[in-house]
Amino acid sequence: MNAQQVFDRLGLSDTNSGVFAGEWLPASGETISVVNPTSGEALASVTLASVEDYEKVVTSSEETFRRWRSLPAPKRGEYIRKLGDALRENIDALGALVTLEMGKIHLEGVGEVQEMVDICDFAVGLSRQLYGNTMASERPNHRMYEHWHPLGPVGVITAFNFPVAVWSWNAAIAAVCGDTLVWKPSERTPLTAIAVTKIAQNVMEGSGFEGVFNLAVGDGKTVGTAMNQDTRLPLISATGSCAMGRIVGPAVAQRMGRTILELGGNNAVIVMDDADLDLAVRAALFSAVGTAGQRCTSLRRLLVHRAVSDKVVDGLAEAYKQVPVGDPLEPGTLMGPVVSEGAIDQMMNSLEIAREQGARVVTGGNRIDRPGYFVEPTIAVVPKEASITQEETFAPILWVIEFDTLDEAIEIQNGVTQGLSSAIFTESLKNAERFLSSTGSDCGIANVNIGTSGAEIGGAFGGEKETGGGREAGSDAWKAYMRRQTTTINWGDDLPLAQGIEFG
């Protein structure tokens, strides 16, 4: 499926408005070109939202919320079921658009859309399970219980690396909870956001709830700042860098709003001397090379027991040399481009610093001479003291660090400011349980004998420390999109007070 076929299928044109407020409106901001990282050429143009356009988007979201929240949750779930079905029907075209705009291989692009379908299915079931607790009251003839109510219009800020899946984690769950959405996608990947919004528009058309899923494509200074300061958005869910989180978090907290922050990840895998090394190498390969190392859960640091270090590094280096790098739409390609020229510069700068700090590049480390933004997947053995390993370089670089004991490995793993994903490879139950204990991994995700990336939507996704502490997708992450109300009912004739207090 070529670019024109994808555009025709998804209703895109050469120039697209980035403003949807229950209906498509002409955007009045600047017009930007969207670049295909595979070729370095422009795919199309998008006109961004101005502050005035943003006001229309929020107004649509706020007005629709007043009606949407009164619709019973299972009825809201029916719309999300239809959204999931519509995404299924467009999975190939939308997956191809993710590849064209962001550069991940087509299988991963389709997989990202499948993730959207999965979270819609999850949310449909959830719409009948928004449970609250009933508590025993200390007062006779009293009943206590929890009510969960819709929160309001939710602001969603997404990053380029998962241009549609992360929106769906928020949108599907928030919508069944009774909230409406204002979406600010990355300016690098606005076409996928426009395409998804068109799909949602078709689902909601004629329902009277056309303003549930709204869109404002814009930069951080214009739309991002407006969202952070907007008291009409009680929750901002933001995915991006730790630096971005340091802007969003305080700004929203200043107005007493809530945040879900999904920020950087400097993820590590520990390979013990008793590990299944073939399994460990295969898992490390996908976790480090998948999406050209541009997942927030990508493997950055491979911590290998000194006794098996040579075997692991040699096996992984041999596997790296066989990774087909090229056009991500071509069958057989396992790694596409990084997202921009700036990403290449950042990668090369990190490698230069690493060499100065004693790193030995085992394989890769170069830009590939072809159109687009292609680099070689890279492995470098580094001393554990190398400060470069403290940074999250959003590129296919894998730092290998040797250790002697599990305690040392856990200390190295936890010794960074981020805390998203982690894993251990071991055949020992004791090692696994030590890693999973309260004195083990300090990350929001901890795996045994699988890699750091590829989380399922059934579990709550998120991390600790500078990763932000937020949770999205499954488990009880839905509670972030609702407000809890504790209710007490007195069905007796007296008025006993709590704590045994007698008054009057």
C-alpha positions as CSV (number, residue, x, y, z in Angstrom):
1,M,0.0,0.0,0.0
2,N,1.7,3.2,-1.1
3,A,1.3,6.7,0.4
4,Q,-1.5,7.8,-1.9
5,Q,-3.5,4.6,-1.3
6,V,-3.1,5.1,2.4
7,F,-4.2,8.8,2.2
8,D,-7.2,7.9,0.0
9,R,-8.3,5.1,2.4
10,L,-8.0,7.4,5.5
11,G,-9.4,10.6,4.0
12,L,-6.2,12.6,4.1
13,S,-5.2,15.2,1.6
14,D,-2.1,17.2,0.7
15,T,-3.0,19.9,3.2
16,N,-5.0,19.0,6.3
17,S,-6.5,21.0,9.2
18,G,-5.3,20.0,12.6
19,V,-8.5,21.3,14.4
20,F,-11.5,19.1,15.2
21,A,-14.1,20.5,17.7
22,G,-17.1,18.2,17.1
23,E,-16.5,19.1,13.4
24,W,-13.5,19.9,11.3
25,L,-12.7,23.6,11.4
26,P,-10.2,25.6,9.3
27,A,-7.0,25.9,11.4
28,S,-5.5,29.4,11.6
29,G,-2.0,28.7,12.8
30,E,1.1,28.1,10.8
31,T,1.3,25.3,8.2
32,I,4.0,22.7,8.6
33,S,5.4,19.9,6.4
34,V,5.3,16.3,7.7
35,V,8.4,14.5,6.7
36,N,8.8,10.8,5.9
37,P,11.9,9.7,7.8
38,T,12.5,6.9,5.4
39,S,13.1,9.3,2.5
40,G,13.5,12.7,4.1
41,E,10.8,14.0,1.8
42,A,7.5,15.7,2.7
43,L,4.4,13.6,3.0
44,A,1.8,16.3,3.3
45,S,1.1,19.6,5.1
46,V,-0.9,20.3,8.3
47,T,-2.2,23.6,9.5
48,L,-1.8,24.0,13.2
49,A,-4.2,25.3,15.8
50,S,-3.9,28.8,17.1
51,V,-5.0,29.8,20.6
52,E,-8.4,30.9,19.2
53,D,-8.8,27.5,17.5
54,Y,-7.8,25.8,20.8
55,E,-10.6,27.7,22.6
56,K,-13.2,26.2,20.1
57,V,-11.8,22.7,20.8
58,V,-12.1,23.0,24.5
59,T,-15.5,24.5,24.3
60,S,-16.7,21.6,22.2
61,S,-15.2,19.1,24.7
62,E,-16.7,20.9,27.7
63,E,-20.2,21.2,26.2
64,T,-20.3,17.6,25.1
65,F,-19.1,16.4,28.5
66,R,-22.2,17.9,30.2
67,R,-24.3,15.5,28.2
68,W,-21.9,12.5,27.7
69,R,-21.4,12.0,31.5
70,S,-25.2,11.4,31.9
71,L,-25.2,8.6,29.4
72,P,-24.9,5.2,31.3
73,A,-21.4,3.8,31.2
74,P,-22.5,0.6,29.3
75,K,-24.0,2.8,26.6
76,R,-20.8,4.8,26.4
77,G,-19.0,1.4,26.0
78,E,-21.1,0.7,22.9
79,Y,-19.5,3.7,21.1
80,I,-16.1,2.4,22.1
81,R,-17.0,-1.0,20.7
82,K,-17.9,0.7,17.4
83,L,-14.6,2.6,17.5
84,G,-12.7,-0.6,18.0
85,D,-14.5,-2.2,15.0
86,A,-13.7,0.9,12.8
87,L,-10.1,0.6,13.8
88,R,-10.1,-3.1,12.9
89,E,-11.5,-2.2,9.4
90,N,-8.6,0.3,8.9
91,I,-5.8,-1.6,10.6
92,D,-3.6,-2.0,7.5
93,A,-3.9,1.5,6.2
94,L,-3.5,3.1,9.6
95,G,-0.5,0.8,10.4
96,A,1.0,1.9,7.1
97,L,0.5,5.5,7.9
98,V,2.3,5.0,11.2
99,T,5.2,3.6,9.3
100,L,5.2,6.4,6.7
101,E,5.1,9.1,9.3
102,M,7.1,7.7,12.1
103,G,9.4,5.1,10.5
104,K,8.7,1.9,12.6
105,I,8.4,-1.3,10.5
106,H,5.0,-2.1,9.1
107,L,4.5,-5.1,11.4
108,E,5.1,-2.8,14.4
109,G,2.8,-0.1,12.9
110,V,0.0,-2.7,12.5
111,G,0.8,-3.9,16.0
112,E,0.3,-0.4,17.3
113,V,-3.1,-0.2,15.8
114,Q,-3.9,-3.7,17.1
115,E,-3.1,-2.2,20.5
116,M,-5.8,0.4,19.9
117,V,-8.3,-2.3,19.1
118,D,-7.3,-4.3,22.2
119,I,-7.8,-1.3,24.5
120,C,-11.2,-0.6,23.0
121,D,-12.2,-4.2,23.7
122,F,-10.9,-3.8,27.3
123,A,-12.8,-0.6,27.8
124,V,-16.0,-2.1,26.6
125,G,-15.9,-4.7,29.3
126,L,-14.7,-2.0,31.8
127,S,-17.8,0.0,31.1
128,R,-19.8,-2.5,33.1
129,Q,-17.1,-2.8,35.9
130,L,-16.6,0.7,37.3
131,Y,-16.9,-0.7,40.7
132,G,-16.8,1.2,44.1
133,N,-16.3,-0.3,47.5
134,T,-18.9,-0.6,50.3
135,M,-17.4,0.0,53.7
136,A,-18.7,-1.0,57.2
137,S,-19.8,2.0,59.1
138,E,-19.0,2.3,62.9
139,R,-22.4,4.0,63.3
140,P,-25.5,1.9,63.7
141,N,-28.0,2.1,60.8
142,H,-25.5,3.7,58.5
143,R,-24.1,2.6,55.2
144,M,-20.9,3.8,53.5
145,Y,-19.8,3.4,49.9
146,E,-17.9,4.9,47.1
147,H,-19.3,6.6,44.0
148,W,-17.0,7.1,41.0
149,H,-18.0,10.0,38.8
150,P,-16.7,11.3,35.4
151,L,-13.9,13.8,35.9
152,G,-14.4,16.2,32.9
153,P,-12.6,17.0,29.7
154,V,-9.2,15.3,29.7
155,G,-6.1,16.7,27.9
156,V,-3.9,14.1,26.2
157,I,-0.4,15.0,24.9
158,T,1.2,12.2,22.9
159,A,4.8,11.6,21.6
160,F,5.9,10.7,18.1
161,N,7.1,7.1,18.9
162,F,3.6,5.8,19.6
163,P,1.5,8.3,17.6
164,V,-1.8,6.5,18.1
165,A,-1.6,3.7,20.7
166,V,-1.0,6.0,23.7
167,W,-3.9,8.2,22.7
168,S,-6.2,5.1,22.7
169,W,-5.0,4.1,26.2
170,N,-6.4,7.4,27.4
171,A,-9.3,7.9,25.0
172,A,-11.0,4.5,25.3
173,I,-10.8,4.4,29.1
174,A,-11.6,8.1,29.7
175,A,-14.6,7.9,27.3
176,V,-16.2,4.9,29.1
177,C,-15.6,6.7,32.3
178,G,-17.7,9.6,31.0
179,D,-15.0,12.1,30.1
180,T,-14.3,13.9,26.8
181,L,-10.9,14.3,25.2
182,V,-8.7,17.1,23.9
183,W,-5.7,15.6,22.0
184,K,-2.5,17.4,21.2
185,P,-0.3,15.0,19.2
186,S,3.4,15.4,18.4
187,E,4.0,17.8,15.5
188,R,6.2,15.1,14.0
189,T,3.2,12.7,13.6
190,P,0.0,14.8,13.1
191,L,-1.3,12.8,10.1
192,T,-2.0,9.7,12.2
193,A,-3.8,11.8,14.7
194,I,-6.0,13.4,12.0
195,A,-6.7,10.0,10.5
196,V,-7.7,8.5,13.9
197,T,-9.9,11.5,14.6
198,K,-11.6,11.1,11.2
199,I,-12.3,7.4,12.1
200,A,-13.7,8.5,15.5
201,Q,-15.8,11.2,13.8
202,N,-17.4,8.6,11.5
203,V,-18.3,6.5,14.6
204,M,-19.8,9.4,16.5
205,E,-21.6,11.1,13.6
206,G,-25.3,11.6,14.3
207,S,-25.0,10.6,17.9
208,G,-25.2,14.0,19.4
209,F,-21.8,13.3,21.0
210,E,-19.6,14.4,18.2
211,G,-17.4,16.4,20.6
212,V,-16.2,13.5,22.6
213,F,-12.9,13.1,20.7
214,N,-11.4,16.5,19.8
215,L,-8.1,17.4,18.2
216,A,-5.8,20.4,18.4
217,V,-2.5,19.9,16.5
218,G,0.0,22.5,17.7
219,D,3.3,23.2,19.3
220,G,4.1,23.1,23.0
221,K,4.3,26.9,23.3
222,T,0.9,27.4,21.8
223,V,-1.4,24.5,22.5
224,G,0.7,22.7,25.1
225,T,0.9,25.8,27.3
226,A,-2.8,26.5,26.9
227,M,-3.7,23.0,28.0
228,N,-1.3,23.0,31.0
229,Q,-2.9,26.3,32.3
230,D,-6.5,25.5,31.4
231,T,-8.6,24.9,34.6
232,R,-11.3,23.4,32.4
233,L,-9.1,20.3,31.9
234,P,-8.9,18.7,35.3
235,L,-6.5,16.0,34.0
236,I,-3.5,16.2,31.7
237,S,-2.1,12.9,30.5
238,A,1.3,13.6,28.9
239,T,3.8,11.3,27.3
240,G,7.2,12.5,26.4
241,S,10.7,13.3,27.8
242,C,11.6,14.0,31.4
243,A,12.3,17.6,30.3
244,M,8.8,17.9,29.0
245,G,7.4,16.5,32.2
246,R,9.2,19.0,34.3
247,I,7.2,21.7,32.4
248,V,3.9,20.0,32.4
249,G,3.9,18.7,36.0
250,P,4.5,22.0,37.8
251,A,2.3,24.0,35.5
252,V,-0.7,21.7,36.0
253,A,0.0,21.3,39.8
254,Q,0.0,25.1,40.1
255,R,-3.7,25.2,39.2
256,M,-4.4,22.1,41.4
257,G,-5.0,19.9,38.3
258,R,-4.1,16.2,38.0
259,T,-1.4,14.6,35.8
260,I,-0.6,11.3,34.3
261,L,3.1,11.6,33.3
262,E,4.7,8.9,31.1
263,L,8.2,10.1,30.7
264,G,11.7,8.8,30.0
265,G,12.9,5.2,30.5
266,N,16.6,4.1,30.9
267,N,15.7,0.5,30.9
268,A,17.9,-2.4,31.9
269,V,18.0,-6.2,31.5
270,I,20.1,-8.3,33.9
271,V,21.5,-11.5,32.5
272,M,22.6,-13.9,35.2
273,D,25.2,-16.6,34.8
274,D,22.5,-19.3,34.9
275,A,20.3,-17.6,32.3
276,D,19.1,-19.2,29.0
277,L,21.5,-17.2,26.9
278,D,19.7,-17.8,23.6
279,L,16.5,-16.5,25.1
280,A,18.2,-13.5,26.6
281,V,19.9,-12.6,23.3
282,R,16.7,-12.8,21.3
283,A,14.8,-10.7,23.9
284,A,17.6,-8.1,24.0
285,L,17.6,-7.9,20.2
286,F,14.0,-7.0,19.9
287,S,13.9,-4.7,23.0
288,A,17.0,-2.7,21.8
289,V,16.4,-2.7,18.0
290,G,12.6,-2.6,17.8
291,T,11.3,0.8,16.7
292,A,15.0,1.8,16.1
293,G,15.4,2.1,19.8
294,Q,12.8,4.8,20.1
295,R,10.4,3.1,22.5
296,C,10.1,4.5,26.0
297,T,10.6,0.8,27.0
298,S,13.5,0.2,24.7
299,L,16.5,-1.7,26.2
300,R,19.3,0.9,26.9
301,R,21.5,-1.0,29.3
302,L,22.4,-4.8,29.2
303,L,23.8,-5.8,32.5
304,V,25.7,-9.1,32.0
305,H,27.3,-11.4,34.6
306,R,31.0,-11.4,34.0
307,A,31.1,-15.2,33.6
308,V,28.9,-15.1,30.5
309,S,29.6,-11.7,29.2
310,D,31.8,-12.7,26.2
311,K,29.2,-15.3,25.1
312,V,26.3,-12.8,25.3
313,V,28.1,-10.0,23.6
314,D,29.4,-12.2,20.8
315,G,26.0,-13.7,20.2
316,L,24.3,-10.4,20.2
317,A,26.9,-8.8,17.9
318,E,26.4,-11.6,15.4
319,A,22.6,-11.1,15.6
320,Y,23.0,-7.3,15.1
321,K,25.0,-7.8,12.0
322,Q,22.1,-9.8,10.5
323,V,19.4,-7.2,11.2
324,P,18.0,-5.9,7.9
325,V,17.9,-2.1,8.1
326,G,15.9,-0.3,5.4
327,D,12.5,0.8,4.1
328,P,10.1,-0.1,6.9
329,L,7.3,-0.8,4.5
330,E,9.3,-3.6,2.8
331,P,8.7,-7.1,4.0
332,G,11.7,-8.5,5.9
333,T,13.0,-5.2,7.2
334,L,13.5,-5.4,11.0
335,M,14.7,-1.8,11.6
336,G,13.6,1.4,9.9
337,P,15.0,4.9,10.3
338,V,15.1,7.1,13.4
339,V,12.7,10.0,13.3
340,S,14.9,12.9,12.3
341,E,18.3,14.4,11.6
342,G,18.4,15.6,15.1
343,A,18.0,12.0,16.4
344,I,21.1,11.0,14.4
345,D,23.1,13.9,15.8
346,Q,22.1,12.9,19.4
347,M,23.1,9.3,18.8
348,M,26.6,10.2,17.4
349,N,27.2,12.7,20.1
350,S,26.4,10.0,22.8
351,L,28.8,7.6,21.1
352,E,31.5,10.2,21.1
353,I,31.0,10.9,24.8
354,A,31.0,7.1,25.5
355,R,34.3,6.6,23.8
356,E,35.8,9.4,25.9
357,Q,34.5,7.5,28.9
358,G,36.1,4.2,28.0
359,A,33.5,2.6,25.8
360,R,34.4,0.0,23.2
361,V,32.0,-0.1,20.2
362,V,31.5,-3.8,19.3
363,T,29.3,-3.3,16.3
364,G,27.5,-0.5,14.5
365,G,28.0,3.1,15.4
366,N,27.6,4.7,11.9
367,R,25.1,6.5,9.8
368,I,24.0,4.5,6.8
369,D,24.7,6.3,3.5
370,R,21.2,6.4,1.9
371,P,18.3,8.9,1.8
372,G,16.4,9.3,5.0
373,Y,17.5,9.0,8.6
374,F,19.2,5.5,8.9
375,V,21.8,4.4,11.4
376,E,23.4,1.1,12.3
377,P,22.1,-0.6,15.4
378,T,25.0,-0.3,17.9
379,I,26.5,-2.3,20.8
380,A,29.1,-0.7,23.1
381,V,30.7,-2.2,26.2
382,V,31.1,0.5,28.8
383,P,32.5,0.7,32.3
384,K,29.8,0.9,34.9
385,E,31.0,4.3,36.0
386,A,30.4,5.8,32.5
387,S,28.0,8.7,33.0
388,I,26.6,8.5,29.5
389,T,24.6,5.4,30.7
390,Q,22.7,7.7,33.0
391,E,21.1,9.5,30.0
392,E,18.3,8.2,27.8
393,T,19.6,8.3,24.2
394,F,16.5,7.8,22.0
395,A,18.4,5.7,19.4
396,P,19.4,2.1,18.8
397,I,22.4,2.1,21.2
398,L,22.9,-0.7,23.7
399,W,25.3,-0.2,26.5
400,V,26.7,-3.4,27.9
401,I,27.9,-3.3,31.5
402,E,29.5,-6.3,33.4
403,F,28.8,-7.2,37.0
404,D,29.8,-9.9,39.5
405,T,26.8,-10.3,41.8
406,L,23.0,-9.9,41.6
407,D,23.1,-7.2,44.3
408,E,25.6,-5.2,42.2
409,A,23.5,-5.6,39.1
410,I,20.3,-4.4,40.9
411,E,22.3,-1.4,42.3
412,I,23.5,-0.5,38.7
413,Q,20.0,-0.9,37.3
414,N,18.4,1.2,40.0
415,G,21.2,3.8,39.9
416,V,19.5,6.0,37.3
417,T,16.9,8.7,37.6
418,Q,14.3,6.9,35.5
419,G,12.3,3.9,36.5
420,L,10.1,2.6,33.7
421,S,10.9,-1.0,32.6
422,S,13.3,-3.7,33.8
423,A,13.9,-7.4,33.4
424,I,16.0,-10.3,34.6
425,F,17.0,-13.5,32.8
426,T,17.7,-16.4,35.2
427,E,16.7,-20.0,35.8
428,S,16.9,-19.4,39.6
429,L,13.6,-18.9,41.5
430,K,15.7,-17.1,44.2
431,N,17.2,-14.7,41.8
432,A,13.9,-13.9,40.2
433,E,12.1,-13.3,43.5
434,R,15.0,-11.2,44.8
435,F,14.7,-9.1,41.7
436,L,10.9,-8.7,42.2
437,S,11.1,-8.0,45.9
438,S,10.8,-4.6,47.5
439,T,14.6,-4.3,47.6
440,G,14.9,-5.4,43.9
441,S,13.8,-3.5,40.8
442,D,12.5,0.0,41.5
443,C,10.7,0.2,38.1
444,G,7.0,0.3,37.4
445,I,7.5,-2.7,35.1
446,A,9.6,-5.8,36.2
447,N,9.8,-8.9,34.0
448,V,11.4,-12.3,34.3
449,N,12.8,-14.0,31.2
450,I,11.2,-11.5,28.8
451,G,12.5,-8.2,27.5
452,T,11.7,-4.7,28.6
453,S,9.3,-3.7,25.8
454,G,6.0,-5.1,24.5
455,A,3.7,-4.4,27.4
456,E,0.2,-5.9,27.3
457,I,-2.8,-3.5,27.7
458,G,-4.3,-5.6,30.6
459,G,-1.7,-4.3,33.0
460,A,-1.3,-0.8,34.2
461,F,1.6,0.9,32.2
462,G,3.9,3.4,33.8
463,G,7.0,4.0,35.8
464,E,8.5,5.6,38.9
465,K,11.0,8.3,39.8
466,E,11.6,10.7,36.8
467,T,9.4,8.5,34.6
468,G,6.5,10.3,36.3
469,G,4.6,7.8,38.4
470,G,1.6,7.7,36.1
471,R,-0.4,4.7,35.0
472,E,-2.4,4.1,31.9
473,A,-4.2,1.2,30.1
474,G,-5.3,-1.8,32.2
475,S,-5.8,-2.9,35.8
476,D,-7.3,0.0,37.8
477,A,-5.7,2.8,35.8
478,W,-9.3,3.9,35.0
479,K,-9.6,5.5,38.4
480,A,-7.3,8.3,37.3
481,Y,-10.0,9.5,34.9
482,M,-12.7,9.7,37.5
483,R,-13.4,11.4,40.8
484,R,-14.1,9.4,43.9
485,Q,-17.0,10.4,46.2
486,T,-17.4,8.8,49.6
487,T,-21.1,8.6,50.5
488,T,-22.7,7.8,53.9
489,I,-26.5,7.1,54.2
490,N,-28.3,7.2,57.6
491,W,-31.3,4.9,57.4
492,G,-32.1,5.1,61.1
493,D,-34.0,7.6,63.3
494,D,-31.0,8.8,65.4
495,L,-27.9,10.9,64.6
496,P,-24.9,9.1,66.1
497,L,-21.6,10.7,65.5
498,A,-18.3,9.1,64.4
499,Q,-15.6,8.5,67.0
500,G,-18.3,8.2,69.7
501,I,-18.6,12.0,70.0
502,E,-21.7,13.2,71.8
503,F,-22.8,16.7,71.1
504,G,-25.5,18.5,73.1
